[in-house]
Amino acid sequence: MSHGYRELCADKPDSELSYPFGNETAVYKVNGKMFAAIGTDEAGVDRITLKCEPERAEVLVGEHAHIVPGYHMNKRHWVTVYLNDTIPRPLLEDLIDDSYLLVRGKRKKVASTA
């Protein structure tokens, strides 16, 4: 099943695709920092790992059986979404947007000379 999640990640401004963990895991970065990792579990189910505010992550994990603490990531700041028919597209789009914005916002600020 395709939610178009790869396209949602690729279409973000300044998004860069890489494969630092091998061909099995697509990593999308902005400003050199990962905002999404897409892979497949042992059963062949696609999953996407996204940065998330800790409070929201806790709620999402509690409300959705197919959203779990981040796979191989900091469990408070990342969630893994198993991509199946139970995840509504608007929720997935929102989670990708939030992850991108959280990571993009961590740019170093240039000191003002004014």
C-alpha positions in Angstrom: 0.0 0.0 0.0 1.3 3.4 -0.8 0.4 6.6 1.0 2.8 8.6 -1.1 4.8 9.1 2.1 8.1 9.1 0.2 6.9 11.9 -2.0 5.6 13.8 1.0 9.2 13.7 2.4 10.9 14.4 -0.9 8.7 17.4 -1.6 9.8 19.3 1.5 12.0 22.3 0.7 15.7 21.4 0.9 14.9 17.7 1.5 17.8 15.3 0.8 17.5 11.6 0.3 20.3 9.3 1.4 20.9 5.7 2.4 23.4 5.8 5.3 22.1 2.5 6.8 22.1 0.6 3.5 19.7 0.2 0.6 16.9 -1.0 2.9 16.4 2.3 4.7 15.7 5.6 2.9 16.6 8.6 5.1 15.3 12.1 4.4 17.3 15.0 5.8 17.0 18.7 6.0 20.0 20.9 6.9 22.0 17.7 7.3 19.7 16.3 10.0 17.3 13.3 9.6 13.5 14.0 9.8 12.3 10.7 8.4 13.6 7.1 8.0 11.6 4.7 5.8 12.1 1.0 5.9 10.4 -2.3 6.0 10.0 -4.6 9.1 10.6 -8.3 9.2 7.0 -9.1 8.1 7.4 -6.8 5.0 5.3 -3.9 6.4 6.6 -0.4 5.5 7.3 1.9 8.4 8.3 5.5 8.8 10.2 6.9 11.8 9.6 10.6 12.5 10.6 13.2 15.0 7.8 14.1 17.4 7.2 16.3 20.4 7.5 14.0 23.5 4.0 14.8 24.8 2.4 14.2 21.4 4.4 11.0 20.9 3.1 9.6 24.2 -0.5 10.4 23.1 -0.1 8.9 19.7 1.4 5.7 21.0 -1.4 5.4 23.4 -4.1 6.0 20.8 -2.8 4.1 17.8 -1.8 0.5 17.8 0.3 1.0 14.7 2.3 3.9 16.1 5.1 2.9 18.5 8.1 4.6 20.1 10.8 5.3 17.5 12.5 2.2 16.1 16.3 2.4 17.0 15.8 6.1 18.1 15.2 8.1 21.2 11.9 6.7 22.3 10.7 10.1 23.7 11.4 12.2 20.6 10.7 9.8 17.8 7.8 7.6 16.7 7.6 4.8 14.2 4.4 4.6 12.2 3.5 1.2 10.6 2.0 2.1 7.2 -1.2 0.2 6.8 -4.8 1.0 6.2 -5.4 2.0 9.8 -3.3 5.2 9.6 -5.4 8.1 8.1 -3.6 10.0 5.4 -4.2 13.4 7.1 -2.5 12.1 10.3 0.5 10.8 8.3 0.8 14.1 6.4 0.7 16.0 9.7 3.3 13.8 11.4 5.7 14.2 8.4 5.1 18.0 8.4 5.8 18.2 12.2 8.9 16.1 12.0 10.3 18.2 9.1 9.5 21.5 10.9 11.0 20.2 14.2 14.3 19.3 12.5 14.4 22.2 10.2 14.0 24.6 13.1 17.2 23.4 14.7 19.4 25.4 12.3 22.2 27.5 13.9 21.1 31.1 14.1 23.5 33.6 12.5 24.4 36.4 15.0 23.0 39.7 14.0 25.5 42.6 13.5 22.9 45.3 13.8 
